[in-house]
Amino acid sequence: MSSAGVARAPDHSRVLVVDDDEGIRTVVQWQLNDAGFDVAQTADGLSAMSFMAVEVPLLVILDLSLPALGGLDVLREIRTGAAQVPADLPVIILSGRSGETDRIVGLDLGADDYLVKPFSPGELAARVRSLLRRAGQAADHGCLVAGPVTIDVAGREVRVDGAAVALTAKEFDLLAHLARHPRHVLTRRQLLEAVWQSPGWLGEATVTEHVHRLRTKLGARAAGPLIRTVRGVGYQFDPGGPPR
């Protein structure tokens, strides 16, 4: 991979989880979603590199024992600039290797933190928050602004033209998830899986009703341009202005 390109700043506020164990990826995603983070997943090193070629994550949680391209190789690509992401992109190693040698090698290659499996999902979320604070990126993650609407993810508060708007927990989660994916058309089924995490027993009408409530609470000036209905598909969050 060429290192001639200029490293790009994060495109979204997503944490990238790279692990070949689907169960671990799911647990990590649930915990980080609860902590207010959006999460992307890949199961091997090559897929992680492909992801970062398109989108620069906020932080990477990286397993060492990966198929196709090992975790240490992915970390080396990031730190040398070959991945065309910021060389100081925060990286937490999440590994089943508990030996001192592996820990030292990972940290020497530039990992910011090292957590051994089995691990506490709550501790992992705390380490993510701590690392982002140290990296000076927590403020970027904590606030999403779109036109007259400000979404304080950390404080779980929404304001329209400076006035606070009272939302239920799921209304807030739905709005924040849409806002993290500007101009992406998301189906009702995708929103059920991401926000409710229980698509099996909930109908798509649940999403429709929550969008209706959001639009009512945000008001015509805010909700009209922001949450667009894509007929026959789902919804799109449009923050206004030219695409980035």
Legacy VTK file of the C-alpha trace (Angstrom):
# vtk DataFile Version 3.0
C-alpha trace
ASCII
DATASET POLYDATA
POINTS 244 float
0.000 0.000 0.000
1.357 3.410 -0.941
2.328 5.925 1.711
2.436 8.787 -0.762
-1.070 10.003 0.032
-1.875 12.441 2.784
-3.345 10.933 5.945
-6.985 11.905 6.288
-8.853 13.109 9.339
-11.693 10.943 10.689
-14.717 10.934 8.356
-17.158 9.717 11.013
-17.203 9.099 14.752
-17.090 5.310 14.407
-14.908 2.935 16.388
-13.556 0.071 14.253
-13.509 -3.357 15.942
-11.250 -5.908 14.214
-11.633 -9.445 15.557
-12.264 -12.824 13.924
-14.592 -13.855 16.774
-18.117 -12.697 15.922
-19.257 -13.116 19.518
-16.570 -10.757 20.812
-17.324 -8.217 18.090
-20.998 -8.274 19.044
-20.341 -7.847 22.777
-17.946 -4.970 22.135
-20.425 -3.293 19.787
-23.274 -3.518 22.301
-21.130 -2.072 25.080
-19.771 0.789 22.983
-23.223 1.562 21.558
-24.484 1.882 25.136
-21.573 4.247 25.827
-22.672 6.480 22.940
-20.283 5.299 20.236
-21.098 4.052 16.771
-19.232 0.884 15.773
-18.041 -0.758 12.573
-16.785 -4.350 12.462
-14.353 -6.357 10.367
-13.242 -9.973 10.851
-9.696 -9.887 9.421
-6.756 -7.617 8.815
-7.216 -7.143 5.093
-10.849 -6.120 5.585
-9.722 -3.621 8.224
-7.251 -2.082 5.770
-9.963 -1.904 3.093
-12.311 -0.202 5.548
-9.723 2.405 6.506
-9.008 3.125 2.848
-12.571 4.446 2.618
-13.324 5.723 6.119
-10.937 6.865 8.833
-12.243 5.589 12.174
-12.134 7.483 15.443
-10.288 4.610 17.136
-9.362 0.981 16.363
-9.828 -2.007 18.680
-7.514 -4.639 17.240
-7.103 -8.371 17.856
-3.627 -9.808 17.237
-4.563 -13.274 15.932
-6.273 -12.342 12.683
-6.568 -14.245 9.405
-5.214 -12.800 6.154
-3.187 -10.036 7.831
-2.154 -10.176 11.479
-2.982 -7.518 14.027
0.628 -6.448 14.489
0.926 -6.007 10.720
-2.197 -3.812 10.687
-0.775 -1.757 13.563
2.539 -1.387 11.706
0.703 -0.192 8.576
-1.103 2.450 10.629
1.973 3.717 12.433
4.158 3.895 9.311
1.520 5.804 7.349
1.014 3.010 4.823
-2.679 2.872 5.728
-3.099 6.562 4.778
-4.724 7.330 8.108
-3.260 9.579 10.816
-0.170 7.819 12.176
-1.344 8.661 15.707
-4.765 7.051 15.209
-5.671 5.606 18.651
-5.324 1.797 18.763
-6.277 -0.569 21.580
-5.060 -4.162 21.271
-7.617 -6.700 22.475
-5.873 -10.055 22.527
-5.917 -13.566 23.926
-2.122 -13.414 24.164
-1.328 -12.625 27.788
2.433 -13.072 27.638
4.700 -10.176 28.483
6.550 -10.478 25.169
3.395 -9.952 23.092
2.371 -6.994 25.225
5.803 -5.387 24.895
5.906 -5.922 21.119
2.436 -4.434 20.688
3.234 -1.376 22.790
6.631 -0.941 21.143
4.937 -0.917 17.737
2.766 1.937 18.916
-0.383 0.485 20.494
-1.923 2.970 22.931
-3.374 0.313 25.227
-3.434 -3.486 25.599
-6.320 -5.486 27.074
-6.191 -9.267 27.537
-9.134 -11.626 26.881
-11.319 -12.478 28.698
-12.062 -8.856 29.440
-14.699 -6.639 31.008
-16.726 -4.854 28.280
-17.321 -2.009 30.707
-13.588 -1.613 31.293
-12.987 -1.594 27.533
-15.526 1.228 27.076
-13.845 3.168 29.881
-10.450 2.729 28.224
-11.876 3.947 24.904
-13.209 7.100 26.567
-9.947 7.662 28.427
-7.829 7.187 25.321
-9.953 9.575 23.268
-9.688 12.188 26.001
-5.913 11.818 25.997
-5.867 12.004 22.207
-7.862 15.224 22.334
-10.707 13.811 20.230
-13.447 13.396 22.814
-14.888 16.818 22.042
-15.201 15.956 18.349
-17.075 12.782 19.216
-19.261 14.303 21.899
-21.152 16.844 19.804
-22.897 16.540 16.431
-24.193 19.728 14.810
-26.599 19.837 11.880
-28.234 23.147 11.021
-30.181 24.382 14.046
-29.820 21.024 15.847
-27.020 20.213 18.293
-26.722 16.627 19.563
-24.608 16.227 22.700
-23.846 12.503 22.581
-21.984 12.360 25.889
-24.630 14.370 27.744
-27.526 12.787 25.779
-29.045 16.199 25.157
-30.574 17.693 22.012
-31.060 21.400 21.384
-32.823 23.216 18.552
-31.754 26.849 18.185
-30.293 26.567 21.685
-33.492 25.315 23.315
-33.420 21.859 24.919
-35.750 19.223 23.449
-36.933 16.355 25.662
-36.515 12.973 23.945
-37.008 9.435 25.166
-33.930 7.182 25.299
-34.776 5.426 22.031
-35.693 8.662 20.258
-32.279 10.025 21.194
-30.498 6.819 20.125
-32.298 6.844 16.783
-31.465 10.502 16.094
-27.812 10.040 17.076
-27.457 6.945 14.890
-28.934 8.731 11.886
-26.692 11.742 12.523
-23.571 9.556 12.581
-24.378 8.378 9.057
-25.021 11.613 7.158
-26.629 11.145 3.742
-26.626 7.357 4.098
-29.995 5.788 3.295
-30.756 3.401 6.169
-33.551 0.863 5.955
-36.001 0.402 8.796
-34.581 -3.077 9.352
-31.041 -1.673 9.665
-32.273 0.898 12.157
-34.042 -1.786 14.195
-30.839 -3.804 14.384
-28.626 -0.835 15.251
-30.857 1.041 17.699
-33.155 -1.585 19.206
-30.879 -4.609 18.666
-34.009 -6.790 18.672
-35.188 -6.988 15.053
-36.781 -10.391 15.503
-39.796 -9.372 17.528
-40.179 -5.691 16.638
-41.950 -4.552 13.502
-40.672 -1.866 11.144
-43.604 0.316 12.207
-41.656 0.910 15.431
-39.092 2.905 13.467
-41.766 4.803 11.554
-43.496 5.834 14.779
-40.259 6.981 16.415
-39.305 9.058 13.362
-42.746 10.676 13.463
-42.258 11.532 17.154
-38.787 12.921 16.472
-40.068 15.181 13.718
-42.842 16.453 15.961
-40.513 17.187 18.875
-37.757 18.762 16.761
-40.211 21.002 14.943
-40.724 21.682 11.252
-37.624 23.864 10.776
-35.258 21.264 12.240
-36.843 17.934 11.334
-37.863 18.737 7.774
-34.381 19.116 6.278
-32.753 16.592 8.617
-34.704 13.337 8.469
-35.828 12.564 4.947
-38.082 9.671 3.979
-36.788 7.580 1.091
-39.949 5.924 -0.188
-39.907 2.157 -0.131
-36.500 2.072 1.579
-36.130 3.966 4.853
-34.650 7.237 6.069
-31.745 9.546 5.342
-30.149 12.128 7.637
-29.274 15.236 5.629
-27.354 17.836 7.675
-27.524 20.362 4.823
-24.686 21.964 2.933
-22.507 20.317 0.298
-21.517 16.658 0.760
-18.176 16.236 2.492
LINES 1 245
244 0 1 2 3 4 5 6 7 8 9 10 11 12 13 14 15 16 17 18 19 20 21 22 23 24 25 26 27 28 29 30 31 32 33 34 35 36 37 38 39 40 41 42 43 44 45 46 47 48 49 50 51 52 53 54 55 56 57 58 59 60 61 62 63 64 65 66 67 68 69 70 71 72 73 74 75 76 77 78 79 80 81 82 83 84 85 86 87 88 89 90 91 92 93 94 95 96 97 98 99 100 101 102 103 104 105 106 107 108 109 110 111 112 113 114 115 116 117 118 119 120 121 122 123 124 125 126 127 128 129 130 131 132 133 134 135 136 137 138 139 140 141 142 143 144 145 146 147 148 149 150 151 152 153 154 155 156 157 158 159 160 161 162 163 164 165 166 167 168 169 170 171 172 173 174 175 176 177 178 179 180 181 182 183 184 185 186 187 188 189 190 191 192 193 194 195 196 197 198 199 200 201 202 203 204 205 206 207 208 209 210 211 212 213 214 215 216 217 218 219 220 221 222 223 224 225 226 227 228 229 230 231 232 233 234 235 236 237 238 239 240 241 242 243
